[in-house]
Amino acid sequence: MPRKKQFEKPLNGDKESLRFATPEPIARYRAQRLKCRILADISCGIGGQTIFFAQQCEAVYAVEIDPQKIEYAKQNCEMYGLKNVTFICGDALDPEVIARLPKVDVVFSDPARPATEAKRRVSSIEPGIPKVLEAYREKTSNFAFEAPPQLSPERIPFACEKEYLSLDGQLNRLTLYFGALKQFDRLAVALPAGEGLVAQENPLSKLQETEKLKLYAYEPEPSVVAAGLLPELIDSMIDLTGPFVGSYELFRVDKKRLLLTADAFAKQSMIKNHYLVLGTKSFNPKEINAFLKGKNVGNVVLRAGINPKAYWTVRKELEEGLRGKKTVHLFVKGDTAILCEVLFKN
Ligand SMILES: C[S@@+](CC[C@H](N)C(=O)[O-])C[C@H]1O[C@@H](n2cnc3c(N)ncnc32)[C@H](O)[C@@H]1O
């Protein structure tokens, strides 16, 4: 029986459900945020999230349409020694299933979604958000839903909080909070550290784009970018009391990657990597290698959409004979290589 190892105790489940189970740091964070007396997890799968709700709440109702998955959920809760979960196998939208639940403090749903979709849509998740809000309105007004994190805030047609979560520097989850659970319009959180950034009604900074990198470059946590919080991030980096050393601007590397750049150095917990910009070169590994010699560099990490088969060949050429302590990230914009020395990582 396959088990998922990223959990403190490896979970039981089939391969597909293990892949979709909530990673433990996310599940723990969410359970803290949704801590209440009675919670219903109405699409619980194999229980990756249910376990942590049950550790925080007095009672949890776990609903799942697939009989095999709910069996795994029972085994997983048992493995964690939890005795406060009531399991219900059935369609979460079936009135008979809903009738078996008491009034609850929170309804949580991590719905199923198509395995692949050209463009993620909030309407393709199952059970759908409007239907759940309607079906459970007698039970609570506090709902939380998981939605695909690729959805930008403008594409979420509900008056809810949009919380983008990154885990180990990668965008991982989006949670939507309704009713009294809604605290902000948008929030970005970086896990496992648990640092956050909140949307402001009128951030001071306006996002200005530039084609030229300044002395320093900053790679924001992907949850900040996904939540549309770059102006708030810049606001948090400007020392309003200090000397003016130039503003932060947005430098687009390619379709997926962007950096903030400034002549000022600031440390911020929602910045994944803080860089000193070493310079730009044409993308010629041998020339770049020669440029980096004598600069105490040991690693050159390629940050470009490069064919995975070619990655290590190119990287070997870039790092040939480099024995230093510093790490350089190499971004590629068009034909130009941008060399950034890592000064500080979160
Ligand atoms: C993404 S998985 C949940 C994963 C779970 N949160 C975890 O961490 O292990 C979504 C689940 O919703 C279930 N589901 C889909 N439609 C449902 C419905 N109408 N009622 C109940 N469960 C449903 C699917 O069978 C699937 O197991």
PDBQT file of the ligand as one rigid body, heavy atoms in Angstrom, charges set to zero:
ROOT
HETATM    1  C1  LIG A 401      -8.328  17.197  -3.540  1.00  0.00    +0.000 C 
HETATM    2  S1  LIG A 401      -9.168  15.855  -2.804  1.00  0.00    +0.000 S 
HETATM    3  C2  LIG A 401      -9.110  16.223  -1.089  1.00  0.00    +0.000 C 
HETATM    4  C3  LIG A 401      -7.759  16.052  -0.485  1.00  0.00    +0.000 C 
HETATM    5  C4  LIG A 401      -7.725  16.206   1.003  1.00  0.00    +0.000 C 
HETATM    6  N1  LIG A 401      -7.996  17.556   1.448  1.00  0.00    +0.000 N 
HETATM    7  C5  LIG A 401      -6.379  15.763   1.584  1.00  0.00    +0.000 C 
HETATM    8  O1  LIG A 401      -5.602  16.622   2.013  1.00  0.00    +0.000 OA
HETATM    9  O2  LIG A 401      -6.122  14.553   1.599  1.00  0.00    +0.000 OA
HETATM   10  C6  LIG A 401     -10.817  16.152  -3.258  1.00  0.00    +0.000 C 
HETATM   11  C7  LIG A 401     -11.788  15.081  -2.839  1.00  0.00    +0.000 C 
HETATM   12  O3  LIG A 401     -13.125  15.515  -3.074  1.00  0.00    +0.000 OA
HETATM   13  C8  LIG A 401     -13.900  14.365  -3.275  1.00  0.00    +0.000 C 
HETATM   14  N2  LIG A 401     -15.202  14.803  -3.841  1.00  0.00    +0.000 N 
HETATM   15  C9  LIG A 401     -15.466  15.256  -5.085  1.00  0.00    +0.000 A 
HETATM   16  N3  LIG A 401     -16.774  15.559  -5.210  1.00  0.00    +0.000 NA
HETATM   17  C10 LIG A 401     -17.345  15.293  -4.008  1.00  0.00    +0.000 A 
HETATM   18  C11 LIG A 401     -18.664  15.402  -3.495  1.00  0.00    +0.000 A 
HETATM   19  N4  LIG A 401     -19.666  15.852  -4.280  1.00  0.00    +0.000 N 
HETATM   20  N5  LIG A 401     -18.874  15.047  -2.231  1.00  0.00    +0.000 NA
HETATM   21  C12 LIG A 401     -17.875  14.597  -1.440  1.00  0.00    +0.000 A 
HETATM   22  N6  LIG A 401     -16.624  14.458  -1.859  1.00  0.00    +0.000 NA
HETATM   23  C13 LIG A 401     -16.340  14.806  -3.123  1.00  0.00    +0.000 A 
HETATM   24  C14 LIG A 401     -13.035  13.538  -4.199  1.00  0.00    +0.000 C 
HETATM   25  O4  LIG A 401     -13.405  12.173  -4.181  1.00  0.00    +0.000 OA
HETATM   26  C15 LIG A 401     -11.645  13.784  -3.610  1.00  0.00    +0.000 C 
HETATM   27  O5  LIG A 401     -11.269  12.765  -2.735  1.00  0.00    +0.000 OA
ENDROOT
TORSDOF 0
